[in-house]
Amino acid sequence: MKTFIVEEAKQNLDDVLEHAKNGGTVVIIGEDDQAFKLVATIMPKPGPRKAGRLKGKIKITDEFYEPLSEFEPYT
């Protein structure tokens, strides 16, 4: 675990991120002695999109196709 003051972390951001990337934990000490822990996480890549996945889950009623009363002056 490495500890940095905010200004130190700003100046050495590449080193801070590299340490977290390699599995280390970084603690950044801010104003009023607030501590922030930085750890790396792996974000999963989204899979391929599948057409029709939501088929049958959305219902459109006949009311959807009726003209809107707000547009009557224009028709």
mmCIF file as gemmi writes it, N, C-alpha and C atoms, coordinates in Angstrom:
data_model
loop_
_atom_site.group_PDB
_atom_site.id
_atom_site.type_symbol
_atom_site.label_atom_id
_atom_site.label_alt_id
_atom_site.label_comp_id
_atom_site.label_asym_id
_atom_site.label_entity_id
_atom_site.label_seq_id
_atom_site.pdbx_PDB_ins_code
_atom_site.Cartn_x
_atom_site.Cartn_y
_atom_site.Cartn_z
_atom_site.occupancy
_atom_site.B_iso_or_equiv
_atom_site.pdbx_formal_charge
_atom_site.auth_seq_id
_atom_site.auth_asym_id
_atom_site.pdbx_PDB_model_num
ATOM 1 N N . MET Axp A 1 ? 0.847 -1.167 0 1 0 ? 1 A 1
ATOM 2 C CA . MET Axp A 1 ? 0 0 0 1 0 ? 1 A 1
ATOM 3 C C . MET Axp A 1 ? 0.895 1.233 0 1 0 ? 1 A 1
ATOM 4 N N . LYS Axp A 2 ? 0.551 2.176 -0.875 1 0 ? 2 A 1
ATOM 5 C CA . LYS Axp A 2 ? 1.278 3.447 -0.933 1 0 ? 2 A 1
ATOM 6 C C . LYS Axp A 2 ? 0.342 4.56 -0.516 1 0 ? 2 A 1
ATOM 7 N N . THR Axp A 3 ? 0.896 5.551 0.158 1 0 ? 3 A 1
ATOM 8 C CA . THR Axp A 3 ? 0.119 6.69 0.617 1 0 ? 3 A 1
ATOM 9 C C . THR Axp A 3 ? 0.677 7.96 -0.012 1 0 ? 3 A 1
ATOM 10 N N . PHE Axp A 4 ? -0.227 8.791 -0.524 1 0 ? 4 A 1
ATOM 11 C CA . PHE Axp A 4 ? 0.164 10.049 -1.147 1 0 ? 4 A 1
ATOM 12 C C . PHE Axp A 4 ? -0.697 11.172 -0.593 1 0 ? 4 A 1
ATOM 13 N N . ILE Axp A 5 ? -0.147 12.368 -0.576 1 0 ? 5 A 1
ATOM 14 C CA . ILE Axp A 5 ? -0.922 13.572 -0.322 1 0 ? 5 A 1
ATOM 15 C C . ILE Axp A 5 ? -1.487 13.987 -1.679 1 0 ? 5 A 1
ATOM 16 N N . VAL Axp A 6 ? -2.606 14.679 -1.69 1 0 ? 6 A 1
ATOM 17 C CA . VAL Axp A 6 ? -3.287 15.013 -2.938 1 0 ? 6 A 1
ATOM 18 C C . VAL Axp A 6 ? -2.34 15.659 -3.943 1 0 ? 6 A 1
ATOM 19 N N . GLU Axp A 7 ? -1.573 16.635 -3.528 1 0 ? 7 A 1
ATOM 20 C CA . GLU Axp A 7 ? -0.656 17.317 -4.454 1 0 ? 7 A 1
ATOM 21 C C . GLU Axp A 7 ? 0.374 16.348 -5.017 1 0 ? 7 A 1
ATOM 22 N N . GLU Axp A 8 ? 0.878 15.452 -4.174 1 0 ? 8 A 1
ATOM 23 C CA . GLU Axp A 8 ? 1.822 14.423 -4.614 1 0 ? 8 A 1
ATOM 24 C C . GLU Axp A 8 ? 1.185 13.51 -5.652 1 0 ? 8 A 1
ATOM 25 N N . ALA Axp A 9 ? -0.048 13.103 -5.387 1 0 ? 9 A 1
ATOM 26 C CA . ALA Axp A 9 ? -0.758 12.212 -6.297 1 0 ? 9 A 1
ATOM 27 C C . ALA Axp A 9 ? -0.998 12.881 -7.635 1 0 ? 9 A 1
ATOM 28 N N . LYS Axp A 10 ? -1.314 14.172 -7.634 1 0 ? 10 A 1
ATOM 29 C CA . LYS Axp A 10 ? -1.512 14.908 -8.88 1 0 ? 10 A 1
ATOM 30 C C . LYS Axp A 10 ? -0.229 14.938 -9.705 1 0 ? 10 A 1
ATOM 31 N N . GLN Axp A 11 ? 0.889 15.186 -9.047 1 0 ? 11 A 1
ATOM 32 C CA . GLN Axp A 11 ? 2.168 15.291 -9.748 1 0 ? 11 A 1
ATOM 33 C C . GLN Axp A 11 ? 2.653 13.938 -10.254 1 0 ? 11 A 1
ATOM 34 N N . ASN Axp A 12 ? 2.311 12.857 -9.566 1 0 ? 12 A 1
ATOM 35 C CA . ASN Axp A 12 ? 2.788 11.52 -9.923 1 0 ? 12 A 1
ATOM 36 C C . ASN Axp A 12 ? 1.634 10.609 -10.324 1 0 ? 12 A 1
ATOM 37 N N . LEU Axp A 13 ? 0.671 11.141 -11.052 1 0 ? 13 A 1
ATOM 38 C CA . LEU Axp A 13 ? -0.525 10.375 -11.379 1 0 ? 13 A 1
ATOM 39 C C . LEU Axp A 13 ? -0.202 9.087 -12.129 1 0 ? 13 A 1
ATOM 40 N N . ASP Axp A 14 ? 0.752 9.128 -13.041 1 0 ? 14 A 1
ATOM 41 C CA . ASP Axp A 14 ? 1.122 7.916 -13.775 1 0 ? 14 A 1
ATOM 42 C C . ASP Axp A 14 ? 1.609 6.823 -12.829 1 0 ? 14 A 1
ATOM 43 N N . ASP Axp A 15 ? 2.439 7.185 -11.861 1 0 ? 15 A 1
ATOM 44 C CA . ASP Axp A 15 ? 2.951 6.207 -10.898 1 0 ? 15 A 1
ATOM 45 C C . ASP Axp A 15 ? 1.834 5.675 -10.001 1 0 ? 15 A 1
ATOM 46 N N . VAL Axp A 16 ? 0.931 6.556 -9.599 1 0 ? 16 A 1
ATOM 47 C CA . VAL Axp A 16 ? -0.189 6.156 -8.743 1 0 ? 16 A 1
ATOM 48 C C . VAL Axp A 16 ? -1.059 5.139 -9.474 1 0 ? 16 A 1
ATOM 49 N N . LEU Axp A 17 ? -1.415 5.444 -10.716 1 0 ? 17 A 1
ATOM 50 C CA . LEU Axp A 17 ? -2.258 4.538 -11.492 1 0 ? 17 A 1
ATOM 51 C C . LEU Axp A 17 ? -1.545 3.223 -11.798 1 0 ? 17 A 1
ATOM 52 N N . GLU Axp A 18 ? -0.266 3.281 -12.079 1 0 ? 18 A 1
ATOM 53 C CA . GLU Axp A 18 ? 0.495 2.061 -12.359 1 0 ? 18 A 1
ATOM 54 C C . GLU Axp A 18 ? 0.539 1.157 -11.135 1 0 ? 18 A 1
ATOM 55 N N . HIS Axp A 19 ? 0.705 1.739 -9.968 1 0 ? 19 A 1
ATOM 56 C CA . HIS Axp A 19 ? 0.735 0.946 -8.731 1 0 ? 19 A 1
ATOM 57 C C . HIS Axp A 19 ? -0.615 0.258 -8.514 1 0 ? 19 A 1
ATOM 58 N N . ALA Axp A 20 ? -1.711 0.993 -8.723 1 0 ? 20 A 1
ATOM 59 C CA . ALA Axp A 20 ? -3.042 0.404 -8.558 1 0 ? 20 A 1
ATOM 60 C C . ALA Axp A 20 ? -3.288 -0.666 -9.618 1 0 ? 20 A 1
ATOM 61 N N . LYS Axp A 21 ? -2.832 -0.415 -10.831 1 0 ? 21 A 1
ATOM 62 C CA . LYS Axp A 21 ? -3.018 -1.37 -11.926 1 0 ? 21 A 1
ATOM 63 C C . LYS Axp A 21 ? -2.315 -2.691 -11.635 1 0 ? 21 A 1
ATOM 64 N N . ASN Axp A 22 ? -1.18 -2.629 -10.97 1 0 ? 22 A 1
ATOM 65 C CA . ASN Axp A 22 ? -0.408 -3.831 -10.659 1 0 ? 22 A 1
ATOM 66 C C . ASN Axp A 22 ? -0.906 -4.545 -9.406 1 0 ? 22 A 1
ATOM 67 N N . GLY Axp A 23 ? -2.082 -4.151 -8.921 1 0 ? 23 A 1
ATOM 68 C CA . GLY Axp A 23 ? -2.666 -4.852 -7.776 1 0 ? 23 A 1
ATOM 69 C C . GLY Axp A 23 ? -2.449 -4.188 -6.441 1 0 ? 23 A 1
ATOM 70 N N . GLY Axp A 24 ? -1.75 -3.081 -6.437 1 0 ? 24 A 1
ATOM 71 C CA . GLY Axp A 24 ? -1.507 -2.389 -5.177 1 0 ? 24 A 1
ATOM 72 C C . GLY Axp A 24 ? -2.667 -1.493 -4.791 1 0 ? 24 A 1
ATOM 73 N N . THR Axp A 25 ? -2.679 -1.099 -3.548 1 0 ? 25 A 1
ATOM 74 C CA . THR Axp A 25 ? -3.69 -0.18 -3.05 1 0 ? 25 A 1
ATOM 75 C C . THR Axp A 25 ? -3.029 1.166 -2.822 1 0 ? 25 A 1
ATOM 76 N N . VAL Axp A 26 ? -3.726 2.221 -3.235 1 0 ? 26 A 1
ATOM 77 C CA . VAL Axp A 26 ? -3.208 3.577 -3.071 1 0 ? 26 A 1
ATOM 78 C C . VAL Axp A 26 ? -4.162 4.337 -2.161 1 0 ? 26 A 1
ATOM 79 N N . VAL Axp A 27 ? -3.623 4.987 -1.158 1 0 ? 27 A 1
ATOM 80 C CA . VAL Axp A 27 ? -4.408 5.831 -0.275 1 0 ? 27 A 1
ATOM 81 C C . VAL Axp A 27 ? -3.973 7.266 -0.522 1 0 ? 27 A 1
ATOM 82 N N . ILE Axp A 28 ? -4.956 8.124 -0.813 1 0 ? 28 A 1
ATOM 83 C CA . ILE Axp A 28 ? -4.67 9.528 -1.064 1 0 ? 28 A 1
ATOM 84 C C . ILE Axp A 28 ? -5.26 10.325 0.091 1 0 ? 28 A 1
ATOM 85 N N . ILE Axp A 29 ? -4.398 11.113 0.743 1 0 ? 29 A 1
ATOM 86 C CA . ILE Axp A 29 ? -4.817 11.914 1.885 1 0 ? 29 A 1
ATOM 87 C C . ILE Axp A 29 ? -5.155 13.315 1.385 1 0 ? 29 A 1
ATOM 88 N N . GLY Axp A 30 ? -6.4 13.721 1.614 1 0 ? 30 A 1
ATOM 89 C CA . GLY Axp A 30 ? -6.864 15.029 1.166 1 0 ? 30 A 1
ATOM 90 C C . GLY Axp A 30 ? -6.9 16.025 2.293 1 0 ? 30 A 1
ATOM 91 N N . GLU Axp A 31 ? -7.632 17.109 2.028 1 0 ? 31 A 1
ATOM 92 C CA . GLU Axp A 31 ? -7.776 18.147 3.042 1 0 ? 31 A 1
ATOM 93 C C . GLU Axp A 31 ? -8.53 17.602 4.243 1 0 ? 31 A 1
ATOM 94 N N . ASP Axp A 32 ? -8.302 18.167 5.389 1 0 ? 32 A 1
ATOM 95 C CA . ASP Axp A 32 ? -8.949 17.753 6.639 1 0 ? 32 A 1
ATOM 96 C C . ASP Axp A 32 ? -8.706 16.285 6.942 1 0 ? 32 A 1
ATOM 97 N N . ASP Axp A 33 ? -7.588 15.743 6.501 1 0 ? 33 A 1
ATOM 98 C CA . ASP Axp A 33 ? -7.189 14.354 6.748 1 0 ? 33 A 1
ATOM 99 C C . ASP Axp A 33 ? -8.204 13.337 6.242 1 0 ? 33 A 1
ATOM 100 N N . GLN Axp A 34 ? -8.946 13.685 5.189 1 0 ? 34 A 1
ATOM 101 C CA . GLN Axp A 34 ? -9.836 12.713 4.559 1 0 ? 34 A 1
ATOM 102 C C . GLN Axp A 34 ? -8.972 11.761 3.74 1 0 ? 34 A 1
ATOM 103 N N . ALA Axp A 35 ? -9.29 10.481 3.806 1 0 ? 35 A 1
ATOM 104 C CA . ALA Axp A 35 ? -8.516 9.482 3.077 1 0 ? 35 A 1
ATOM 105 C C . ALA Axp A 35 ? -9.382 8.859 1.991 1 0 ? 35 A 1
ATOM 106 N N . PHE Axp A 36 ? -8.779 8.644 0.834 1 0 ? 36 A 1
ATOM 107 C CA . PHE Axp A 36 ? -9.451 8.022 -0.301 1 0 ? 36 A 1
ATOM 108 C C . PHE Axp A 36 ? -8.628 6.834 -0.746 1 0 ? 36 A 1
ATOM 109 N N . LYS Axp A 37 ? -9.291 5.683 -0.898 1 0 ? 37 A 1
ATOM 110 C CA . LYS Axp A 37 ? -8.592 4.468 -1.311 1 0 ? 37 A 1
ATOM 111 C C . LYS Axp A 37 ? -8.827 4.262 -2.804 1 0 ? 37 A 1
ATOM 112 N N . LEU Axp A 38 ? -7.76 4.022 -3.549 1 0 ? 38 A 1
ATOM 113 C CA . LEU Axp A 38 ? -7.823 3.801 -4.985 1 0 ? 38 A 1
ATOM 114 C C . LEU Axp A 38 ? -7.381 2.373 -5.271 1 0 ? 38 A 1
ATOM 115 N N . VAL Axp A 39 ? -8.275 1.599 -5.844 1 0 ? 39 A 1
ATOM 116 C CA . VAL Axp A 39 ? -7.946 0.232 -6.24 1 0 ? 39 A 1
ATOM 117 C C . VAL Axp A 39 ? -8.411 0.028 -7.676 1 0 ? 39 A 1
ATOM 118 N N . ALA Axp A 40 ? -7.701 -0.764 -8.416 1 0 ? 40 A 1
ATOM 119 C CA . ALA Axp A 40 ? -8.05 -1.029 -9.809 1 0 ? 40 A 1
ATOM 120 C C . ALA Axp A 40 ? -9.125 -2.104 -9.876 1 0 ? 40 A 1
ATOM 121 N N . THR Axp A 41 ? -10.043 -1.944 -10.807 1 0 ? 41 A 1
ATOM 122 C CA . THR Axp A 41 ? -11.056 -2.959 -11.046 1 0 ? 41 A 1
ATOM 123 C C . THR Axp A 41 ? -11.075 -3.267 -12.538 1 0 ? 41 A 1
ATOM 124 N N . ILE Axp A 42 ? -11.491 -4.449 -12.869 1 0 ? 42 A 1
ATOM 125 C CA . ILE Axp A 42 ? -11.58 -4.846 -14.267 1 0 ? 42 A 1
ATOM 126 C C . ILE Axp A 42 ? -13.021 -4.66 -14.715 1 0 ? 42 A 1
ATOM 127 N N . MET Axp A 43 ? -13.209 -3.838 -15.717 1 0 ? 43 A 1
ATOM 128 C CA . MET Axp A 43 ? -14.544 -3.587 -16.254 1 0 ? 43 A 1
ATOM 129 C C . MET Axp A 43 ? -14.791 -4.581 -17.384 1 0 ? 43 A 1
ATOM 130 N N . PRO Axp A 44 ? -15.836 -5.389 -17.259 1 0 ? 44 A 1
ATOM 131 C CA . PRO Axp A 44 ? -16.112 -6.357 -18.32 1 0 ? 44 A 1
ATOM 132 C C . PRO Axp A 44 ? -16.558 -5.652 -19.597 1 0 ? 44 A 1
ATOM 133 N N . LYS Axp A 45 ? -16.115 -6.187 -20.721 1 0 ? 45 A 1
ATOM 134 C CA . LYS Axp A 45 ? -16.516 -5.625 -22.006 1 0 ? 45 A 1
ATOM 135 C C . LYS Axp A 45 ? -17.942 -6.081 -22.297 1 0 ? 45 A 1
ATOM 136 N N . PRO Axp A 46 ? -18.747 -5.171 -22.816 1 0 ? 46 A 1
ATOM 137 C CA . PRO Axp A 46 ? -20.113 -5.589 -23.139 1 0 ? 46 A 1
ATOM 138 C C . PRO Axp A 46 ? -20.108 -6.592 -24.288 1 0 ? 46 A 1
ATOM 139 N N . GLY Axp A 47 ? -20.994 -7.555 -24.205 1 0 ? 47 A 1
ATOM 140 C CA . GLY Axp A 47 ? -21.084 -8.566 -25.241 1 0 ? 47 A 1
ATOM 141 C C . GLY Axp A 47 ? -21.752 -8.009 -26.492 1 0 ? 47 A 1
ATOM 142 N N . PRO Axp A 48 ? -21.812 -8.795 -27.526 1 0 ? 48 A 1
ATOM 143 C CA . PRO Axp A 48 ? -22.448 -8.327 -28.749 1 0 ? 48 A 1
ATOM 144 C C . PRO Axp A 48 ? -23.953 -8.125 -28.528 1 0 ? 48 A 1
ATOM 145 N N . ARG Axp A 49 ? -24.497 -7.14 -29.204 1 0 ? 49 A 1
ATOM 146 C CA . ARG Axp A 49 ? -25.926 -6.871 -29.077 1 0 ? 49 A 1
ATOM 147 C C . ARG Axp A 49 ? -26.713 -7.929 -29.838 1 0 ? 49 A 1
ATOM 148 N N . LYS Axp A 50 ? -27.844 -8.28 -29.309 1 0 ? 50 A 1
ATOM 149 C CA . LYS Axp A 50 ? -28.667 -9.311 -29.925 1 0 ? 50 A 1
ATOM 150 C C . LYS Axp A 50 ? -29.999 -8.69 -30.351 1 0 ? 50 A 1
ATOM 151 N N . ALA Axp A 51 ? -30.294 -8.756 -31.634 1 0 ? 51 A 1
ATOM 152 C CA . ALA Axp A 51 ? -31.532 -8.189 -32.154 1 0 ? 51 A 1
ATOM 153 C C . ALA Axp A 51 ? -32.732 -8.968 -31.61 1 0 ? 51 A 1
ATOM 154 N N . GLY Axp A 52 ? -33.772 -8.24 -31.238 1 0 ? 52 A 1
ATOM 155 C CA . GLY Axp A 52 ? -34.998 -8.869 -30.777 1 0 ? 52 A 1
ATOM 156 C C . GLY Axp A 52 ? -34.986 -9.317 -29.336 1 0 ? 52 A 1
ATOM 157 N N . ARG Axp A 53 ? -34.011 -8.91 -28.594 1 0 ? 53 A 1
ATOM 158 C CA . ARG Axp A 53 ? -33.89 -9.352 -27.21 1 0 ? 53 A 1
ATOM 159 C C . ARG Axp A 53 ? -35.06 -8.896 -26.343 1 0 ? 53 A 1
ATOM 160 N N . LEU Axp A 54 ? -35.648 -7.745 -26.665 1 0 ? 54 A 1
ATOM 161 C CA . LEU Axp A 54 ? -36.756 -7.215 -25.869 1 0 ? 54 A 1
ATOM 162 C C . LEU Axp A 54 ? -38.114 -7.478 -26.515 1 0 ? 54 A 1
ATOM 163 N N . LYS Axp A 55 ? -38.143 -8.314 -27.523 1 0 ? 55 A 1
ATOM 164 C CA . LYS Axp A 55 ? -39.399 -8.597 -28.216 1 0 ? 55 A 1
ATOM 165 C C . LYS Axp A 55 ? -40.421 -9.153 -27.22 1 0 ? 55 A 1
ATOM 166 N N . GLY Axp A 56 ? -41.643 -8.576 -27.273 1 0 ? 56 A 1
ATOM 167 C CA . GLY Axp A 56 ? -42.703 -9.022 -26.386 1 0 ? 56 A 1
ATOM 168 C C . GLY Axp A 56 ? -42.713 -8.346 -25.033 1 0 ? 56 A 1
ATOM 169 N N . LYS Axp A 57 ? -41.725 -7.528 -24.73 1 0 ? 57 A 1
ATOM 170 C CA . LYS Axp A 57 ? -41.658 -6.881 -23.42 1 0 ? 57 A 1
ATOM 171 C C . LYS Axp A 57 ? -42.235 -5.467 -23.459 1 0 ? 57 A 1
ATOM 172 N N . ILE Axp A 58 ? -42.432 -4.905 -24.666 1 0 ? 58 A 1
ATOM 173 C CA . ILE Axp A 58 ? -42.976 -3.567 -24.803 1 0 ? 58 A 1
ATOM 174 C C . ILE Axp A 58 ? -44.312 -3.681 -25.518 1 0 ? 58 A 1
ATOM 175 N N . LYS Axp A 59 ? -45.335 -3.097 -24.934 1 0 ? 59 A 1
ATOM 176 C CA . LYS Axp A 59 ? -46.684 -3.139 -25.509 1 0 ? 59 A 1
ATOM 177 C C . LYS Axp A 59 ? -47.068 -1.733 -25.951 1 0 ? 59 A 1
ATOM 178 N N . ILE Axp A 60 ? -47.529 -1.592 -27.186 1 0 ? 60 A 1
ATOM 179 C CA . ILE Axp A 60 ? -48.028 -0.319 -27.701 1 0 ? 60 A 1
ATOM 180 C C . ILE Axp A 60 ? -49.522 -0.477 -27.912 1 0 ? 60 A 1
ATOM 181 N N . THR Axp A 61 ? -50.295 0.345 -27.211 1 0 ? 61 A 1
ATOM 182 C CA . THR Axp A 61 ? -51.751 0.254 -27.304 1 0 ? 61 A 1
ATOM 183 C C . THR Axp A 61 ? -52.24 1.048 -28.512 1 0 ? 61 A 1
ATOM 184 N N . ASP Axp A 62 ? -53.504 0.853 -28.871 1 0 ? 62 A 1
ATOM 185 C CA . ASP Axp A 62 ? -54.092 1.575 -29.993 1 0 ? 62 A 1
ATOM 186 C C . ASP Axp A 62 ? -54.156 3.077 -29.733 1 0 ? 62 A 1
ATOM 187 N N . GLU Axp A 63 ? -54.197 3.45 -28.481 1 0 ? 63 A 1
ATOM 188 C CA . GLU Axp A 63 ? -54.223 4.867 -28.107 1 0 ? 63 A 1
ATOM 189 C C . GLU Axp A 63 ? -52.992 5.605 -28.656 1 0 ? 63 A 1
ATOM 190 N N . PHE Axp A 64 ? -51.901 4.915 -28.821 1 0 ? 64 A 1
ATOM 191 C CA . PHE Axp A 64 ? -50.668 5.517 -29.333 1 0 ? 64 A 1
ATOM 192 C C . PHE Axp A 64 ? -50.875 6.115 -30.72 1 0 ? 64 A 1
ATOM 193 N N . TYR Axp A 65 ? -51.716 5.492 -31.527 1 0 ? 65 A 1
ATOM 194 C CA . TYR Axp A 65 ? -51.904 5.912 -32.91 1 0 ? 65 A 1
ATOM 195 C C . TYR Axp A 65 ? -53.009 6.96 -33.077 1 0 ? 65 A 1
ATOM 196 N N . GLU Axp A 66 ? -53.734 7.296 -32.017 1 0 ? 66 A 1
ATOM 197 C CA . GLU Axp A 66 ? -54.79 8.311 -32.105 1 0 ? 66 A 1
ATOM 198 C C . GLU Axp A 66 ? -54.149 9.695 -32.182 1 0 ? 66 A 1
ATOM 199 N N . PRO Axp A 67 ? -54.788 10.622 -32.956 1 0 ? 67 A 1
ATOM 200 C CA . PRO Axp A 67 ? -54.212 11.978 -33.07 1 0 ? 67 A 1
ATOM 201 C C . PRO Axp A 67 ? -54.247 12.692 -31.719 1 0 ? 67 A 1
ATOM 202 N N . LEU Axp A 68 ? -53.27 13.55 -31.5 1 0 ? 68 A 1
ATOM 203 C CA . LEU Axp A 68 ? -53.182 14.31 -30.26 1 0 ? 68 A 1
ATOM 204 C C . LEU Axp A 68 ? -54.083 15.534 -30.339 1 0 ? 68 A 1
ATOM 205 N N . SER Axp A 69 ? -54.791 15.823 -29.247 1 0 ? 69 A 1
ATOM 206 C CA . SER Axp A 69 ? -55.712 16.967 -29.229 1 0 ? 69 A 1
ATOM 207 C C . SER Axp A 69 ? -54.954 18.294 -29.366 1 0 ? 69 A 1
ATOM 208 N N . GLU Axp A 70 ? -53.707 18.348 -28.957 1 0 ? 70 A 1
ATOM 209 C CA . GLU Axp A 70 ? -52.92 19.579 -29.051 1 0 ? 70 A 1
ATOM 210 C C . GLU Axp A 70 ? -52.686 20 -30.497 1 0 ? 70 A 1
ATOM 211 N N . PHE Axp A 71 ? -52.773 19.043 -31.444 1 0 ? 71 A 1
ATOM 212 C CA . PHE Axp A 71 ? -52.496 19.351 -32.843 1 0 ? 71 A 1
ATOM 213 C C . PHE Axp A 71 ? -53.766 19.574 -33.674 1 0 ? 71 A 1
ATOM 214 N N . GLU Axp A 72 ? -54.95 19.57 -33.053 1 0 ? 72 A 1
ATOM 215 C CA . GLU Axp A 72 ? -56.194 19.776 -33.792 1 0 ? 72 A 1
ATOM 216 C C . GLU Axp A 72 ? -56.227 21.093 -34.56 1 0 ? 72 A 1
ATOM 217 N N . PRO Axp A 73 ? -55.728 22.204 -33.999 1 0 ? 73 A 1
ATOM 218 C CA . PRO Axp A 73 ? -55.76 23.472 -34.764 1 0 ? 73 A 1
ATOM 219 C C . PRO Axp A 73 ? -54.935 23.395 -36.068 1 0 ? 73 A 1
ATOM 220 N N . TYR Axp A 74 ? -54.01 22.498 -36.154 1 0 ? 74 A 1
ATOM 221 C CA . TYR Axp A 74 ? -53.131 22.413 -37.324 1 0 ? 74 A 1
ATOM 222 C C . TYR Axp A 74 ? -53.647 21.462 -38.398 1 0 ? 74 A 1
ATOM 223 N N . THR Axp A 75 ? -54.689 20.697 -38.102 1 0 ? 75 A 1
ATOM 224 C CA . THR Axp A 75 ? -55.184 19.725 -39.079 1 0 ? 75 A 1
ATOM 225 C C . THR Axp A 75 ? -56.411 20.219 -39.794 1 0 ? 75 A 1
